Amino acid sequence: MAEPLLREVPLHWWGTLPFAEAVRRNAAAIERTAAGGPGELGAFEPAGPLFTLGRRAQSPEGRRQLEATLAACDLRGLPVLEVDRGGLGTLHLPGQLVVFVAIACPRVRVRPLVDELLQAARLLALDHGVAARVDADDDVGLWAPHGKLASLGLRWQRGVAGHGLAINVAIDPAEGDGLTLCGQPTTRLASLGRAQPPGSRAVAEAAAELDRLLRSIVASPA
């Protein structure tokens, strides 16, 4: 049995941050980890809405899939940011808990790392009375009965996994209407609770609970 990768990794609460600043912090943590430093977890709430583009969005097919979405972002004045992670496009909003990882692991442990993060997110949802599941067509996210609850996109390079997980804690699901999310034009968003103003206690409390749950993840098959 392989021991969990994240059980002993401290989680730091960064507060409410511009998304680009959190990306910068994660990049610095990845550099420290690649140089032999310990793993790090950073959790934050996006300070404002934005749409991020993963590596799949850089291909001609990805751009075609997101053509209408990018036009909608332009009409709404929604910022678009390219990030170095897997996946197509993800909407980030205030009221969302984003957890960035910087953890040394061999390539064969990336999938178990994904499973650890999703397991902790699923347990967090259960604590809020929401039964979430992994979908057969989307094994890097969690789905609640009314829509997508969590998204995950990692980057693996030089033996380090970076970027991370986003959980809708207290958002307005209607914010995602009309956008192609995670490559699926009909995807609706779900939330653990009702939308709250940025900087409210809900996301910070969810981060503390997720940290506790990550300590409880059991060993997985090697």
C-alpha positions as CSV (number, residue, x, y, z in Angstrom):
1,M,0.0,0.0,0.0
2,A,1.3,3.5,-0.9
3,E,1.2,6.1,1.8
4,P,-0.8,9.3,1.0
5,L,1.3,12.0,-0.5
6,L,-0.4,14.9,1.2
7,R,-1.0,13.7,4.8
8,E,2.1,15.4,6.2
9,V,2.1,18.4,3.9
10,P,1.0,21.7,5.6
11,L,-1.8,23.7,4.2
12,H,-1.4,27.5,4.3
13,W,-4.4,29.7,4.1
14,W,-3.6,32.6,1.7
15,G,-6.9,34.4,2.1
16,T,-8.7,36.2,-0.7
17,L,-6.3,36.8,-3.5
18,P,-6.2,37.8,-7.2
19,F,-5.9,34.5,-9.1
20,A,-2.7,35.6,-10.9
21,E,-1.0,36.3,-7.6
22,A,-1.9,32.8,-6.3
23,V,-0.5,31.3,-9.6
24,R,2.8,33.2,-8.9
25,R,2.9,31.8,-5.4
26,N,2.3,28.3,-6.6
27,A,5.1,28.7,-9.2
28,A,7.5,29.8,-6.5
29,A,6.5,26.8,-4.3
30,I,7.1,24.4,-7.3
31,E,10.6,25.9,-7.8
32,R,11.4,25.4,-4.1
33,T,10.1,21.8,-4.2
34,A,12.0,21.0,-7.4
35,A,15.2,22.2,-5.6
36,G,14.6,19.7,-2.8
37,G,12.3,21.7,-0.5
38,P,9.3,20.1,1.3
39,G,5.9,19.9,-0.4
40,E,3.4,22.8,0.1
41,L,-0.3,23.4,-0.1
42,G,-1.8,26.9,-0.6
43,A,-5.5,27.5,-0.3
44,F,-7.3,30.7,-1.3
45,E,-10.5,32.3,-2.4
46,P,-10.3,34.1,-5.8
47,A,-10.8,37.9,-5.3
48,G,-12.8,38.2,-8.5
49,P,-14.3,36.1,-11.3
50,L,-12.1,35.0,-14.2
51,F,-11.9,32.2,-16.8
52,T,-8.7,30.2,-17.0
53,L,-7.4,28.3,-20.0
54,G,-5.5,25.0,-19.6
55,R,-3.1,23.4,-22.1
56,R,-5.9,21.8,-24.1
57,A,-7.2,25.3,-24.9
58,Q,-4.0,26.1,-26.7
59,S,-4.7,23.6,-29.5
60,P,-6.8,24.5,-32.6
61,E,-9.6,22.1,-31.4
62,G,-9.6,23.6,-28.0
63,R,-9.9,27.1,-29.3
64,R,-12.7,25.9,-31.5
65,Q,-14.5,24.4,-28.5
66,L,-14.1,27.6,-26.6
67,E,-14.9,30.1,-29.3
68,A,-18.4,31.0,-28.1
69,T,-17.2,31.0,-24.5
70,L,-14.4,33.4,-25.1
71,A,-16.8,35.7,-27.0
72,A,-19.1,35.5,-24.0
73,C,-16.3,36.4,-21.6
74,D,-15.5,39.4,-23.7
75,L,-19.1,40.6,-23.6
76,R,-19.3,40.1,-19.9
77,G,-15.9,41.7,-19.2
78,L,-14.7,38.5,-17.7
79,P,-10.9,38.3,-17.6
80,V,-9.3,35.3,-19.3
81,L,-6.0,33.9,-18.0
82,E,-3.8,31.1,-19.5
83,V,-2.4,28.8,-16.9
84,D,0.0,25.9,-17.2
85,R,-2.1,23.0,-16.2
86,G,-4.1,20.2,-17.8
87,G,-7.7,20.7,-19.0
88,L,-9.6,23.1,-21.2
89,G,-11.4,26.0,-19.5
90,T,-12.5,26.6,-15.9
91,L,-14.5,29.4,-14.3
92,H,-13.2,30.7,-11.0
93,L,-15.3,32.8,-8.7
94,P,-15.4,34.4,-5.3
95,G,-16.9,31.8,-2.9
96,Q,-14.7,29.1,-4.4
97,L,-12.0,27.3,-2.5
98,V,-8.9,26.8,-4.6
99,V,-6.1,24.6,-3.4
100,F,-2.7,24.7,-5.2
101,V,-0.2,21.9,-4.6
102,A,3.5,21.7,-5.0
103,I,4.5,18.2,-4.2
104,A,7.4,16.0,-5.3
105,C,6.1,12.7,-6.7
106,P,7.0,10.2,-9.5
107,R,4.8,10.3,-12.5
108,V,3.1,7.0,-11.5
109,R,1.9,8.7,-8.3
110,V,0.1,11.6,-10.0
111,R,-3.2,9.6,-10.4
112,P,-3.1,8.6,-6.7
113,L,-2.5,12.3,-5.9
114,V,-5.6,13.2,-7.9
115,D,-7.6,10.6,-6.0
116,E,-6.5,12.0,-2.7
117,L,-7.6,15.5,-3.5
118,L,-10.9,14.2,-4.9
119,Q,-11.5,12.0,-1.9
120,A,-11.0,14.9,0.5
121,A,-13.3,17.1,-1.6
122,R,-16.0,14.4,-1.6
123,L,-15.8,14.1,2.2
124,L,-16.0,17.8,2.5
125,A,-19.2,17.8,0.4
126,L,-20.6,15.0,2.6
127,D,-20.0,17.2,5.6
128,H,-22.2,19.8,3.9
129,G,-24.9,17.3,3.2
130,V,-24.0,17.0,-0.5
131,A,-23.4,13.6,-2.1
132,A,-20.8,14.1,-4.8
133,R,-19.3,11.6,-7.2
134,V,-16.7,11.2,-10.0
135,D,-18.3,11.0,-13.4
136,A,-17.2,8.3,-15.8
137,D,-16.7,10.9,-18.5
138,D,-14.8,13.3,-16.2
139,D,-12.6,11.6,-13.7
140,V,-10.8,14.8,-12.6
141,G,-13.9,16.4,-11.1
142,L,-16.8,16.0,-8.7
143,W,-20.4,16.1,-9.6
144,A,-23.4,16.9,-7.3
145,P,-27.0,16.1,-8.3
146,H,-27.4,19.6,-9.8
147,G,-24.1,20.2,-11.5
148,K,-20.3,20.2,-11.2
149,L,-19.0,20.8,-7.7
150,A,-15.2,20.6,-8.1
151,S,-12.6,20.7,-10.9
152,L,-9.1,19.5,-10.8
153,G,-6.1,20.3,-13.1
154,L,-2.5,19.4,-12.4
155,R,0.8,20.0,-14.1
156,W,3.6,17.5,-13.7
157,Q,7.2,18.6,-14.5
158,R,10.6,17.8,-13.2
159,G,9.2,15.4,-10.8
160,V,6.8,17.9,-9.2
161,A,3.0,18.1,-9.4
162,G,1.6,21.6,-9.3
163,H,-1.6,23.6,-9.7
164,G,-4.6,21.9,-8.1
165,L,-8.3,21.7,-7.1
166,A,-11.2,24.2,-7.1
167,I,-14.3,23.5,-5.0
168,N,-17.5,25.6,-5.2
169,V,-18.2,26.4,-1.6
170,A,-20.4,29.5,-1.7
171,I,-21.0,30.6,-5.3
172,D,-23.9,31.5,-7.5
173,P,-24.2,28.6,-9.9
174,A,-25.9,30.8,-12.5
175,E,-22.5,32.5,-13.1
176,G,-21.5,29.6,-15.3
177,D,-24.5,29.7,-17.5
178,G,-23.6,30.1,-21.2
179,L,-20.0,29.0,-20.8
180,T,-18.3,25.8,-21.9
181,L,-16.9,24.5,-18.6
182,C,-14.3,21.6,-18.6
183,G,-15.0,21.0,-22.3
184,Q,-18.7,20.4,-21.8
185,P,-21.1,23.1,-23.2
186,T,-24.1,21.9,-21.1
187,T,-22.3,21.7,-17.8
188,R,-24.0,23.5,-14.9
189,L,-22.3,24.4,-11.7
190,A,-23.2,23.3,-8.2
191,S,-22.3,24.8,-4.8
192,L,-22.1,23.6,-1.2
193,G,-24.0,26.6,0.0
194,R,-25.5,29.9,-1.1
195,A,-23.3,32.7,-2.5
196,Q,-21.6,35.0,0.0
197,P,-19.5,38.1,-0.5
198,P,-15.7,37.7,-1.1
199,G,-13.8,37.3,2.2
200,S,-16.7,35.8,4.1
201,R,-15.9,33.0,6.6
202,A,-17.3,30.1,4.5
203,V,-14.3,29.5,2.3
204,A,-11.8,29.9,5.1
205,E,-13.7,27.4,7.2
206,A,-13.9,25.0,4.2
207,A,-10.2,25.2,3.8
208,A,-9.6,24.3,7.5
209,E,-12.0,21.4,7.1
210,L,-10.4,20.2,3.9
211,D,-7.0,20.3,5.7
212,R,-8.3,18.1,8.4
213,L,-9.8,15.7,5.9
214,L,-6.5,15.4,4.0
215,R,-4.9,14.2,7.2
216,S,-7.4,11.3,7.4
217,I,-6.9,9.9,3.8
218,V,-6.0,6.2,4.0
219,A,-3.3,4.5,2.2
220,S,-4.1,3.6,-1.4
221,P,-2.9,0.6,-3.6
222,A,0.6,1.2,-5.0
